[in-house]
Amino acid sequence: MSAAGAHFPFSAVVGQDRLKLALILSAVSPGIGGVLIRGEKGTAKSTIVRGLAPLLGEASRVVELPIGATEDRVVGSLDLTRVLRDGQAHFTPGLLAQADGGVLYIDEVNLLSDHLVDVLLDAAASGRVTVERDGVSHTQAAKFVLVGTMNPEEGELRPQLLDRFGLVVDVAGPRDVDERVDIVTSRMAYDADPDGFAAEHADVEGELSDRIAHARTLLPSVGLPVAELRRIAGICSHLDVDGLRGDIVMARTASAHAAWRGAEQVTEDDVRVAAELALPHRRRRNPFDDSSMSEEQLDEALGAGDEAAGDETSGDETSGDEDGDQSGLPDEQPDSGPDGGPDSDGPDSDGTDPEGPDPDGPDPDGPDTDGPDTDPPGGGGGATGPQFGSRPASGSSRVRTFRADGVGDGDPGRRSRARSTRGATVRDIDFTAGTPVHLFGTVLAAARRSSGDGMPALEPGDLRGAERIGTESNLVVFLVDLSGSMTARSRLAAVREACVELLRDSYTRRDRVAVVVACGKDAYVAVPPTRSVDIAVSRLAQVRTGGRTPLGEGLLRSVEIIDRAARTDPNRRPLLVVVSDGRATGGKDAARRAEAAADEVVRRGVASVVVDCEQGFVKLGTAVALARRLGAEYVPLADLAETGLAAGVRGVA
C-alpha cells in the first residue's frame, strides 16, 4: 500500500498462478471455505490477497484481523458508556461481523492467539458470531471467506483451524532470473506511481471481475455427474482423508472451477485441480507428517478415483471442453520437492547388532577417542555413534502433561495456569491499563459510592478489572542424553519415541521448544528456541550418538538458553525436561559438576522433569537422585505415556 492507498493490482502479480486460481475459486464459491497460503518471507502472499478486494465488487470487502487484536475487538463488545449513561445494553459489532459477506484476512494466522482461534472456529462453523457474556446475549451474521497467510518456519497451525481452510497453496520465490527481474520491475513501477500503475491494469482487472461475477451466476447450474462424485470419493478414500469435509470441499471446488471455465458440468480435469488444492493438508495424520503431495501421489490417487468412477465414466464425460483448459491462468504443477527434513522412517541407521558390542567399545563411558573433526551439528564434539534416528513416523502414544508450578503471565497456550484474557473470571481486581473490565464489579462499585436514586454516574475510581485464569505456553527445554550408555538399539528406540511424543505434546500446547544434546566431549544446543516443533524433530534426527555423558555441561547449556530467552521474553516461563539415565561421566569431577549445575537450575526456580532412561535388572538410581536434587517430577521412561510406551506415572521415591 502506498500513501495514495492504491492496491497492487491482482493481475499484475508475476507468477503465483496456482495461488491466484485458489483465491478466484473461493471468490466464485465462498462455501469452499477459503484459502491458507503457506510460504517463505517475501513471496507476495499479503500483496496478492489485498489485491483481491477490487475484484469482489462493491458489496464485498476485505477485513483484516490483526494477530494482536483483543477478543472484544474481534467479536464485538458492550458500549460501557451507554450502559452506565442510559441503562441500555448497546452492542458494538466486531471484525467478524464486519467481514460478513466479504473476506476475512489474517496475516501470520499461525501466530494467532488460541482464544481468538476458538472464536474464529465457532464463527466459521456456524456463520454467526455469538456473544454470551456479562448477562448479555447477542448474535450477528458472520459469513465470510477465510484467507490466511503463514510462514511455516514460525510454527504450524492448530489442526482444527487448518481443517477449516478449504484450500491450501504452498508458494515459494521464483528461481528463474527473468521472472525475478519482472517482479522487481513491476514493484518499482508501482512504488513510483501507484495510481498510474493501477490504471494501467484497470482493463484486465475489470475483465477478471466480470468473469468472477459471471462464474458466480453460472455456478448453480453446473452439473456434477455421479461418475465425478465417485471419482472424488475414491480419491479421498485412497488418501485416508478423515471425515467427509474433504469430499464436500472437493465437490465445491471442482464445480467452481467448471464455472470459472464456463463449462456446464464438472469433468475429470476439474476434479484434478480440486484434489491439488483441497487435499494436501487433509492427508496429515499428526504434526510431523509432510503436508505436501507429490505428482506421483496425486496420480496414484487419481487412479483410485478412476476405479471408483467405474462404469459411470464415459469417454464423452471425461473429455472436457473442446478448447481444453480455459482457466485463463498458466498451468502449474504443485511442488514435489523435499520438505527440508530427513527422509521418512526406514530401518534403524545405527547398524549395530542388538546383542552385539556397544559402538563405543566394551566400556561405553571409557576413554574418549573421538577426533577433532567429528563435531555434531550445532557444536560440541566427541560423538561418533549412529544418528539419533530418522524422521519419526506417526505414533499413537500420548504423554502426560507436565506443567510449571504457580500462575504465570505468558502467551496464551495449553500447558500451565496463567492470567490471561480468556478463561474463567475468578474475581474483580484493581483496574489497570490492558486489564479486561469487570462490568458488574464496576457497576457495583459505582452503586456503592452513589447515595442518590437512578443510574449512578461512572467515575474513574469505580472501574474494576477482571482477573481471568486460563493457560499459557512455555519455553520447554529438552536435555537429551545420547551418550554411549544410551546407544543400545532397544534403548535408543525407546528414547527416540519418548522425545517425539514429548515434542508432539509441546506442539499441541503451542510451546517454544529448545533441544540440548549431551554426548561426547561436551553438550551443545541442537535446536535453539523455536515455535516450529517440526523443525526441532527434523534437527534432532540428525544428531550423532555415543561417547561420554557430560550431564553437568548439558544442565548449564540449558540454563544459558533459559537466561537468554528470559531477556527477550520475560513472561514465558521455562520448563526443563531431562531425558537421561542420570549418569554423569567424562572425568573424576563429572558427578560434582552435574550436582553444581543442578543447583543452578534450582536457584533459578525452573520447574523440571526427569525422564529416567535407566534399564536393566540392576539399577543405580542415579536419575532418582538427580530428580531429588532438582526438586523435579520423576517419571520412568516406561511410564511416560498412557499408550504405546506404558501406563501410569510414579512419584519421586
Secondary structure as the mmCIF struct_conf table of DSSP 4:
data_model
#
loop_
_struct_conf.conf_type_id
_struct_conf.id
_struct_conf.beg_label_comp_id
_struct_conf.beg_label_asym_id
_struct_conf.beg_label_seq_id
_struct_conf.end_label_comp_id
_struct_conf.end_label_asym_id
_struct_conf.end_label_seq_id
TURN_TY1_P TURN_TY1_P1 ALA A 3 ALA A 4
HELX_LH_PP_P HELX_LH_PP_P1 ALA A 6 PRO A 9
HELX_RH_3T_P HELX_RH_3T_P1 PHE A 10 ALA A 12
BEND BEND1 VAL A 13 VAL A 13
BEND BEND2 GLY A 15 GLY A 15
HELX_RH_AL_P HELX_RH_AL_P1 ASP A 17 VAL A 28
HELX_RH_3T_P HELX_RH_3T_P2 PRO A 30 ILE A 32
STRN STRN1 VAL A 35 GLY A 39
TURN_TY1_P TURN_TY1_P2 LYS A 41 GLY A 42
BEND BEND3 THR A 43 ALA A 44
HELX_RH_AL_P HELX_RH_AL_P2 LYS A 45 ARG A 50
TURN_TY1_P TURN_TY1_P3 GLY A 51 LEU A 52
HELX_RH_3T_P HELX_RH_3T_P3 ALA A 53 LEU A 56
TURN_TY1_P TURN_TY1_P4 GLU A 58 ALA A 59
STRN STRN2 VAL A 62 GLU A 64
TURN_TY1_P TURN_TY1_P5 ILE A 67 GLY A 68
HELX_RH_AL_P HELX_RH_AL_P3 GLU A 71 VAL A 75
STRN STRN3 GLY A 76 LEU A 78
HELX_RH_AL_P HELX_RH_AL_P4 LEU A 80 ASP A 86
BEND BEND4 GLY A 87 GLY A 87
STRN STRN4 PHE A 91 PRO A 93
HELX_RH_AL_P HELX_RH_AL_P5 LEU A 95 GLN A 98
TURN_TY1_P TURN_TY1_P6 ALA A 99 GLY A 101
BEND BEND5 GLY A 102 GLY A 102
STRN STRN5 VAL A 103 ILE A 106
TURN_TY1_P TURN_TY1_P7 ASP A 107 GLU A 108
HELX_RH_3T_P HELX_RH_3T_P4 VAL A 109 LEU A 111
BEND BEND6 LEU A 112 LEU A 112
HELX_RH_AL_P HELX_RH_AL_P6 ASP A 114 SER A 126
BEND BEND7 GLY A 127 GLY A 127
STRN STRN6 ARG A 128 ARG A 133
TURN_TY1_P TURN_TY1_P8 ASP A 134 GLY A 135
STRN STRN7 VAL A 136 ALA A 141
STRN STRN8 VAL A 145 MET A 150
HELX_RH_3T_P HELX_RH_3T_P5 PRO A 152 GLU A 154
HELX_LH_PP_P HELX_LH_PP_P2 GLU A 156 ARG A 158
HELX_RH_AL_P HELX_RH_AL_P7 PRO A 159 ARG A 164
BEND BEND8 GLY A 166 GLY A 166
STRN STRN9 LEU A 167 VAL A 171
HELX_RH_AL_P HELX_RH_AL_P8 VAL A 177 ALA A 192
HELX_RH_AL_P HELX_RH_AL_P9 PRO A 194 GLU A 200
TURN_TY1_P TURN_TY1_P9 HIS A 201 HIS A 201
HELX_RH_AL_P HELX_RH_AL_P10 ALA A 202 LEU A 218
HELX_RH_3T_P HELX_RH_3T_P6 LEU A 219 SER A 221
STRN STRN10 GLY A 223 GLY A 223
HELX_RH_AL_P HELX_RH_AL_P11 VAL A 226 HIS A 238
TURN_TY1_P TURN_TY1_P10 LEU A 239 ASP A 240
TURN_TY1_P TURN_TY1_P11 GLY A 243 LEU A 244
HELX_RH_AL_P HELX_RH_AL_P12 ARG A 245 ARG A 261
TURN_TY1_P TURN_TY1_P12 GLY A 262 GLY A 262
BEND BEND9 GLU A 264 GLU A 264
STRN STRN11 GLN A 265 GLN A 265
HELX_RH_AL_P HELX_RH_AL_P13 GLU A 268 ALA A 278
BEND BEND10 LEU A 279 LEU A 279
HELX_RH_3T_P HELX_RH_3T_P7 PRO A 280 ARG A 282
BEND BEND11 ARG A 283 ARG A 283
BEND BEND12 ASN A 286 ASN A 286
TURN_TY1_P TURN_TY1_P13 PRO A 287 PHE A 288
BEND BEND13 ASP A 289 ASP A 289
HELX_RH_AL_P HELX_RH_AL_P14 GLU A 295 ALA A 309
HELX_RH_3T_P HELX_RH_3T_P8 GLY A 310 GLU A 312
TURN_TY1_P TURN_TY1_P14 GLY A 315 THR A 318
BEND BEND14 SER A 319 SER A 319
TURN_TY1_P TURN_TY1_P15 GLU A 322 ASP A 323
BEND BEND15 SER A 327 LEU A 329
HELX_LH_PP_P HELX_LH_PP_P3 GLN A 333 ASP A 335
BEND BEND16 GLY A 337 GLY A 337
BEND BEND17 GLY A 340 GLY A 341
HELX_LH_PP_P HELX_LH_PP_P4 PRO A 342 ASP A 345
BEND BEND18 PRO A 347 PRO A 347
BEND BEND19 SER A 349 ASP A 350
TURN_TY1_P TURN_TY1_P16 PRO A 354 GLU A 355
BEND BEND20 GLY A 356 GLY A 356
TURN_TY1_P TURN_TY1_P17 PRO A 359 ASP A 360
BEND BEND21 PRO A 362 ASP A 363
TURN_TY1_P TURN_TY1_P18 PRO A 364 ASP A 365
BEND BEND22 GLY A 366 GLY A 366
TURN_TY1_P TURN_TY1_P19 PRO A 372 ASP A 373
HELX_LH_PP_P HELX_LH_PP_P5 ASP A 375 PRO A 376
TURN_TY1_P TURN_TY1_P20 PRO A 377 GLY A 378
BEND BEND23 GLY A 379 GLY A 379
BEND BEND24 GLY A 385 GLY A 385
STRN STRN12 GLN A 387 GLN A 387
BEND BEND25 PHE A 388 PHE A 388
BEND BEND26 SER A 390 ARG A 391
STRN STRN13 VAL A 399 VAL A 399
HELX_LH_PP_P HELX_LH_PP_P6 ARG A 400 PHE A 402
BEND BEND27 ASP A 405 GLY A 406
STRN STRN14 GLY A 408 GLY A 408
STRN STRN15 PRO A 412 ASP A 430
TURN_TY1_P TURN_TY1_P21 ALA A 433 GLY A 434
HELX_LH_PP_P HELX_LH_PP_P7 THR A 435 PRO A 436
STRN STRN16 VAL A 437 VAL A 437
HELX_RH_AL_P HELX_RH_AL_P15 LEU A 439 ARG A 449
BEND BEND28 GLY A 452 MET A 455
HELX_LH_PP_P HELX_LH_PP_P8 PRO A 456 LEU A 458
HELX_RH_3T_P HELX_RH_3T_P9 PRO A 460 ASP A 462
STRN STRN17 ARG A 464 GLU A 472
STRN STRN18 LEU A 475 ASP A 481
BEND BEND29 SER A 483 SER A 483
HELX_RH_3T_P HELX_RH_3T_P10 GLY A 484 MET A 486
BEND BEND30 ALA A 488 ALA A 488
HELX_RH_AL_P HELX_RH_AL_P16 ARG A 489 THR A 508
TURN_TY1_P TURN_TY1_P22 ARG A 509 ARG A 510
STRN STRN19 ARG A 512 CYS A 519
TURN_TY1_P TURN_TY1_P23 GLY A 520 LYS A 521
STRN STRN20 ASP A 522 THR A 530
BEND BEND31 ARG A 531 ARG A 531
HELX_RH_AL_P HELX_RH_AL_P17 VAL A 533 LEU A 540
TURN_TY1_P TURN_TY1_P24 ALA A 541 GLN A 542
STRN STRN21 ARG A 544 ARG A 544
BEND BEND32 GLY A 547 GLY A 547
HELX_RH_AL_P HELX_RH_AL_P18 LEU A 551 THR A 568
TURN_TY1_P TURN_TY1_P25 PRO A 570 ASN A 571
BEND BEND33 ARG A 572 ARG A 572
STRN STRN22 PRO A 574 SER A 580
BEND BEND34 GLY A 586 GLY A 587
TURN_TY1_P TURN_TY1_P26 LYS A 588 ASP A 589
HELX_RH_AL_P HELX_RH_AL_P19 ALA A 590 ARG A 603
TURN_TY1_P TURN_TY1_P27 ARG A 604 GLY A 605
STRN STRN23 ALA A 607 ASP A 612
BEND BEND35 GLY A 616 VAL A 618
HELX_RH_AL_P HELX_RH_AL_P20 THR A 622 LEU A 630
TURN_TY1_P TURN_TY1_P28 GLY A 631 GLY A 631
STRN STRN24 GLU A 633 PRO A 636
HELX_RH_3T_P HELX_RH_3T_P11 LEU A 637 ASP A 639
BEND BEND36 LEU A 640 LEU A 640
STRN STRN25 ALA A 641 ALA A 641
TURN_TY1_P TURN_TY1_P29 GLU A 642 LEU A 645
#
